[in-house]
Amino acid sequence: RWVSPAFCVCLLIVSPFDAEITDAGERLERAKELVNKLPRSNHDTISVLFRHFQRVVEHTHVNRMTVQSLSIVFGPTLLRTEGDPLAMAYLTVYQTQVVEMVLNDCDVLFTE
């Protein structure tokens, strides 16, 4: 599986979706720990990107880009995978969930 270097958080953040972590608050705390372990340049790039996405969502009434829409569009792009087309379709669900979580919790994930 290949992930763009600027968004290597994918490899880290997918783990909060593991079945053993059922509490949303616990998942968020785990994700924040993982985000804070990223190299500063990756952390800052992802922070800027997702804060921009938040500004896009603020204008949903004009552009019709909701959190879900952005997640569907950018999940597969930011969390690119290679391999079996069936596996790629299956992973798209998780890619979308990761992007949606980061978008919804951007302020929490990217605060020091």
C-alpha positions as CSV (number, residue, x, y, z in Angstrom):
1,R,0.0,0.0,0.0
2,W,1.4,3.4,-1.0
3,V,0.5,6.7,0.8
4,S,1.7,10.1,-0.2
5,P,4.5,11.3,2.1
6,A,2.7,14.6,2.9
7,F,-0.2,12.6,4.3
8,C,1.6,9.7,6.0
9,V,-0.8,10.3,8.9
10,C,-3.0,7.7,7.1
11,L,-0.7,4.9,8.4
12,L,-1.0,6.2,11.9
13,I,-4.6,7.4,12.1
14,V,-6.2,4.2,10.7
15,S,-5.5,2.5,14.0
16,P,-8.1,4.5,15.9
17,F,-10.7,2.7,13.8
18,D,-9.6,-0.7,15.2
19,A,-12.4,-2.7,16.6
20,E,-11.0,-2.7,20.1
21,I,-11.4,1.1,20.4
22,T,-15.1,1.6,20.6
23,D,-15.3,4.9,22.6
24,A,-15.2,7.9,20.3
25,G,-13.3,10.0,22.8
26,E,-10.7,7.4,23.2
27,R,-10.3,7.1,19.5
28,L,-9.9,10.9,19.2
29,E,-7.2,10.9,22.0
30,R,-5.4,8.1,20.2
31,A,-5.5,9.9,16.9
32,K,-4.2,13.1,18.5
33,E,-1.3,11.2,20.0
34,L,-0.5,9.7,16.6
35,V,-0.8,13.1,14.8
36,N,1.6,14.6,17.4
37,K,4.2,12.0,16.5
38,L,4.3,13.0,12.9
39,P,7.4,14.9,11.6
40,R,6.8,18.7,12.0
41,S,6.6,19.3,8.2
42,N,4.0,16.6,7.7
43,H,2.0,17.7,10.8
44,D,2.0,21.3,9.5
45,T,1.1,20.4,6.0
46,I,-1.9,18.3,7.1
47,S,-3.0,21.0,9.5
48,V,-3.0,23.7,6.8
49,L,-4.8,21.4,4.4
50,F,-7.5,20.4,6.8
51,R,-8.0,23.9,8.0
52,H,-8.5,24.9,4.4
53,F,-11.1,22.1,4.0
54,Q,-12.9,23.5,7.1
55,R,-13.1,26.9,5.4
56,V,-14.6,25.2,2.3
57,V,-17.2,23.5,4.5
58,E,-18.1,26.9,6.1
59,H,-19.4,27.8,2.6
60,T,-21.5,24.7,2.1
61,H,-24.5,26.9,1.4
62,V,-22.7,28.2,-1.7
63,N,-20.4,25.3,-2.9
64,R,-22.4,22.3,-1.6
65,M,-19.3,20.7,-0.2
66,T,-20.1,19.1,3.1
67,V,-17.8,17.2,5.3
68,Q,-19.0,14.0,3.8
69,S,-18.6,15.3,0.2
70,L,-15.0,16.4,0.9
71,S,-14.3,13.1,2.6
72,I,-15.6,11.1,-0.4
73,V,-13.6,13.3,-2.9
74,F,-10.3,13.6,-1.0
75,G,-10.2,10.3,1.0
76,P,-9.1,8.2,-1.9
77,T,-6.8,10.9,-3.2
78,L,-5.0,11.7,0.1
79,L,-4.9,8.1,1.3
80,R,-4.1,6.5,-2.0
81,T,-3.7,2.7,-2.1
82,E,-2.4,0.4,-4.8
83,G,-3.3,-3.2,-5.4
84,D,-6.4,-5.3,-5.9
85,P,-9.4,-3.2,-7.2
86,L,-11.7,-5.0,-4.9
87,A,-9.5,-4.2,-1.9
88,M,-9.3,-0.6,-3.1
89,A,-13.1,-0.3,-3.1
90,Y,-13.3,-1.8,0.4
91,L,-10.6,0.6,1.7
92,T,-12.4,3.6,0.3
93,V,-14.9,3.4,3.1
94,Y,-12.0,3.6,5.6
95,Q,-10.3,6.4,3.7
96,T,-13.5,8.4,3.8
97,Q,-14.0,7.8,7.5
98,V,-10.4,8.9,8.3
99,V,-10.8,12.1,6.3
100,E,-14.2,12.8,7.9
101,M,-12.8,12.3,11.4
102,V,-9.9,14.6,10.8
103,L,-12.2,17.2,9.3
104,N,-14.6,17.0,12.1
105,D,-12.0,17.0,14.8
106,C,-9.3,19.2,13.1
107,D,-9.3,21.8,16.0
108,V,-8.7,19.1,18.6
109,L,-6.2,17.1,16.5
110,F,-4.0,20.0,15.6
111,T,-3.8,21.9,18.9
112,E,-0.6,21.8,20.9
